[in-house]
Amino acid sequence: MRSLRAALTGSLQGPDLMQSWVLLHDRGLDQPRLEEALVLAQ
């Protein structure tokens, strides 16, 4: 879960991950952030 949180929020700690993810999804920011994290991990 820490890796997912880091990819979505840029931090290892913070508010509830699922609530944060829903908010990011509603704004269309979740997928681009996850894709960027995957590119950086290569």
CORKACOR-V315561 format. One record per backbone hydrogen bond with DSSP energy under -0.5 kcal/mol. NH is the residue of the N-H (numbers start at 1). CO is the residue of the C=O. E is the energy in kcal/mol with one decimal. If there is no record, write none. Layout:
nh=[NH;NH]
co=[CO;CO]
e=[E;E]
This chain:
nh=[5;6;7;8;9;10;10;11;20;21;22;23;24;25;26;27;28;29;30;33;34;35;36;37;38;39;40;41;42;42]
co=[1;2;3;4;5;5;6;5;16;17;18;19;20;21;22;23;25;24;24;29;30;31;32;33;34;35;36;37;38;39]
e=[-2.7;-2.7;-2.3;-2.3;-3.3;-0.7;-1.5;-0.6;-2.2;-2.7;-2.2;-2.1;-2.6;-2.7;-2.6;-1.2;-1.6;-3.0;-0.7;-1.5;-2.4;-2.7;-2.3;-2.0;-2.0;-2.1;-2.4;-1.4;-0.5;-1.1]
